[in-house]
């Protein structure tokens, strides 16, 4: 993480200079202070004075949060947002700091008027992590171990992360006809590489066992041409939605995962 700059109860003039620099360099900004907010656009709104949190993100998104709730009371999406910062004197002679976000398509603006600033934080964040909406491959694996029937009726898992020469088998089990089954799980669209990887696992295991071995590729969907390759390799495909796996994992557990994990 880059250097974090924190200022407690800074003067409005100091805050003004720091904001200008931070926005120009596309840094993350967090402001806590007393402010009121005006929105102009497809509708209009006014938020009276109160203590709030304002956040400006690298892409220009602006969010104003009240002390309660997870949703911002006012916001502006990032992208083509431009900021205007200034200090003005008000009727009682005091100064006020203005942080205004404007965009043209559609035409709208959010202006935050800070009477006082209690805390200013400026930083840069590094975040390259992938976001899994419903379940990871590991979660899909756990769901199959908890409810093997979502793979197919009669399937019984024997082990998971079984070591074979090319790597690790996600799930290893027996089907309703007594055949060994090697299961390869993919969180996203499975393509040629996943099919060939599964084939390598099976070829490796065939050298060590004399029983018939099936291969099942599990994924939400297949890439174009992959089903034809699976047919050629003699492998099966099972479409499984990560959302369904997440729902299974959220159910009260009749039996503990310790049985498998």
C-alpha positions in Angstrom: 0.0 0.0 0.0 1.2 3.5 -0.8 1.7 6.1 1.9 -1.4 7.2 3.7 -1.6 10.9 4.6 -3.9 11.7 7.5 -4.8 15.2 8.7 -6.9 15.7 11.8 -9.0 18.8 12.0 -7.2 20.6 9.1 -7.9 24.2 8.2 -10.2 24.5 5.2 -7.4 26.2 3.2 -5.2 23.1 3.9 -8.0 20.8 3.0 -8.5 22.7 -0.3 -4.9 22.3 -1.3 -4.8 18.6 -0.4 -8.0 17.9 -2.3 -6.8 19.6 -5.5 -3.6 17.6 -5.5 -5.3 14.3 -4.6 -8.0 14.6 -7.3 -5.4 15.6 -9.9 -3.4 12.5 -9.0 -6.5 10.3 -8.9 -6.0 9.3 -5.3 -8.5 7.9 -2.8 -10.0 10.6 -0.6 -11.9 10.3 2.7 -13.4 13.3 4.4 -15.3 13.4 7.7 -16.9 16.6 8.7 -20.1 18.7 9.0 -21.6 19.4 5.6 -24.8 20.0 3.6 -25.3 18.6 0.1 -27.2 19.8 -3.0 -28.0 17.6 -6.0 -29.1 18.9 -9.4 -30.0 16.7 -12.3 -32.9 14.6 -13.4 -34.4 15.6 -10.1 -33.1 17.7 -7.3 -32.5 17.3 -3.6 -31.1 19.1 -0.6 -29.5 17.5 2.5 -29.4 19.7 5.5 -26.2 20.1 7.6 -24.9 17.1 9.5 -21.8 15.1 10.2 -21.0 12.8 7.3 -18.4 10.9 5.4 -17.5 11.8 1.9 -15.4 9.4 -0.3 -13.8 10.2 -3.7 -12.5 7.2 -5.6 -9.8 6.9 -8.2 -12.3 6.9 -11.1 -14.0 10.0 -9.9 -16.9 8.3 -8.1 -18.2 10.4 -5.2 -20.2 9.0 -2.2 -21.7 10.8 0.8 -22.6 8.6 3.7 -24.6 9.3 6.8 -23.7 7.7 10.2 -26.2 4.8 9.6 -26.9 2.5 6.7 -24.8 1.0 4.0 -26.1 3.1 1.0 -24.8 6.6 0.3 -27.4 9.4 0.7 -25.8 11.1 -2.3 -23.5 9.9 -5.0 -22.0 10.4 -8.4 -20.7 7.6 -10.5 -17.1 7.6 -11.8 -16.0 7.9 -15.4 -16.6 11.3 -17.0 -16.9 13.1 -13.6 -15.1 16.5 -13.2 -14.5 18.1 -9.8 -14.6 21.8 -8.8 -13.1 22.8 -5.5 -13.3 26.1 -3.8 -13.6 28.1 -0.6 -16.4 30.8 -0.1 -17.4 33.1 2.6 -21.0 32.7 3.8 -23.4 35.3 5.4 -22.1 35.0 9.0 -18.5 35.6 7.8 -17.3 32.1 8.1 -15.8 30.1 5.3 -17.1 27.0 3.7 -15.3 24.4 1.5 -17.1 23.3 -1.6 -16.4 19.9 -3.3 -18.5 19.7 -6.4 -18.7 16.7 -8.8 -20.2 17.4 -12.3 -20.9 15.2 -15.3 -22.4 16.0 -18.7 -24.1 12.7 -19.8 -26.6 13.0 -18.2 -26.1 16.5 -16.9 -26.1 16.4 -13.1 -24.0 17.6 -10.2 -23.5 16.9 -6.5 -22.1 19.7 -4.4 -20.9 19.0 -0.8 -20.4 22.1 1.4 -18.1 21.5 4.3 -18.5 23.8 7.3 -15.8 21.9 9.2 -13.5 19.0 8.4 -12.6 16.7 11.3 -10.5 14.2 9.3 -8.9 14.1 5.9 -7.3 10.9 4.5 -5.5 10.7 1.2 -4.1 7.4 -0.2 -3.6 5.1 -3.1 -5.0 1.5 -3.1 -3.7 -1.5 -5.1 -6.5 -4.0 -5.8 -6.2 -6.6 -8.5 -8.3 -9.3 -6.8 -11.0 -11.0 -8.8 -14.6 -10.8 -7.5 -16.6 -14.0 -7.4 -20.3 -13.1 -7.2 -21.7 -16.3 -5.9 -19.1 -19.0 -5.3 -15.5 -19.8 -5.9 -14.3 -23.1 -7.4 -13.5 -24.2 -3.8 -17.1 -23.4 -2.8 -18.4 -25.4 -5.8 -16.3 -28.3 -4.6 -17.7 -28.1 -1.1 -21.3 -27.9 -2.4 -20.8 -31.1 -4.4 -19.3 -32.8 -1.4 -22.2 -31.8 0.8 -24.9 -32.7 -1.8 -23.3 -35.2 -4.3 -26.6 -35.5 -6.2 -26.1 -32.1 -7.7 -23.5 -33.7 -9.8 -25.6 -36.7 -10.6 -27.8 -39.2 -8.8 -25.9 -42.0 -7.1 -22.5 -40.2 -7.1 -20.5 -40.9 -4.0 -17.3 -38.8 -3.3 -14.3 -40.7 -2.1 -11.8 -37.9 -1.8 -10.9 -34.4 -2.9 -7.7 -32.7 -4.1 -6.3 -36.2 -4.9 -2.7 -36.0 -6.0 -2.0 -37.4 -9.5 1.1 -36.9 -11.6 -0.2 -33.9 -13.6 -1.7 -32.1 -10.6 -4.7 -32.5 -8.2 -8.1 -33.9 -8.9 -10.9 -31.6 -7.5 -13.1 -34.5 -6.6 -12.7 -38.3 -6.9 -15.6 -40.6 -6.5 -17.8 -43.5 -7.7 -20.9 -43.3 -9.8 -24.1 -45.3 -9.5 -22.7 -48.1 -11.7 -19.5 -48.5 -9.7 -17.2 -46.6 -12.1 -14.5 -44.3 -10.8 -15.2 -40.7 -11.5 -12.7 -37.8 -11.8 -14.3 -34.4 -11.5 -12.7 -31.2 -12.7 -14.4 -27.9 -11.6 -14.3 -24.5 -13.3 -16.0 -21.4 -11.9 -16.3 -19.7 -15.2 -16.8 -20.9 -18.8 -14.8 -24.0 -19.4 -12.8 -24.3 -22.6 -10.3 -26.5 -24.4 -7.6 -26.3 -21.7 -10.0 -27.6 -19.0 -11.0 -30.5 -21.1 -7.4 -31.5 -21.9 -6.4 -31.1 -18.3 -9.2 -33.5 -17.2 -8.1 -36.0 -19.9 -4.5 -35.9 -18.5 -5.7 -36.7 -15.0 -7.7 -39.7 -16.3 -4.8 -41.0 -18.5 -2.5 -40.8 -15.4 -5.0 -42.7 -13.2 -5.6 -45.4 -15.8 -2.0 -46.4 -15.4 -2.6 -47.2 -11.8 -6.1 -48.8 -11.7 -7.7 -51.4 -13.8 -11.3 -50.2 -13.4 -13.3 -48.0 -15.8 -12.8 -44.3 -15.2 -15.1 -41.5 -16.2 -14.3 -37.9 -16.4 -16.8 -35.1 -15.7 -16.1 -31.4 -16.4 -18.2 -29.2 -14.2 -18.7 -25.5 -15.1 -21.6 -23.0 -15.6 -21.1 -23.4 -19.4 -18.8 -24.5 -22.1 -16.8 -22.4 -24.6 -17.6 -22.9 -28.3 -16.3 -26.1 -29.6 -15.5 -27.6 -26.2 -18.4 -30.1 -26.2 -17.1 -31.6 -29.4 -13.7 -32.0 -27.9 -15.2 -33.7 -24.8 -17.1 -36.1 -27.0 -13.9 -37.0 -28.8 -12.1 -37.6 -25.5 -15.0 -39.6 -24.1 -15.6 -37.1 -21.3 -18.9 -35.8 -19.8 -20.1 -32.3 -19.0 -22.2 -31.2 -16.1 -23.6 -27.6 -16.1 -23.6 -26.3 -12.5 -24.4 -22.7 -11.5 -22.2 -21.2 -8.8 -25.3 -19.5 -7.4 -26.9 -22.9 -6.7 -23.7 -23.9 -4.9 -23.8 -20.8 -2.8 -27.4 -21.6 -1.9 -26.4 -25.1 -0.8 -23.6 -23.8 1.4 -26.0 -21.3 3.0 -28.4 -24.0 4.2 -28.3 -25.4 7.7 -25.8 -28.2 7.6 -27.3 -31.6 8.4 -23.8 -33.1 8.4 -20.6 -31.2 8.9 -18.1 -30.5 6.2 -15.5 -32.2 8.4 -16.7 -35.4 6.8 -15.1 -34.2 3.6 -12.8 -31.3 4.4 
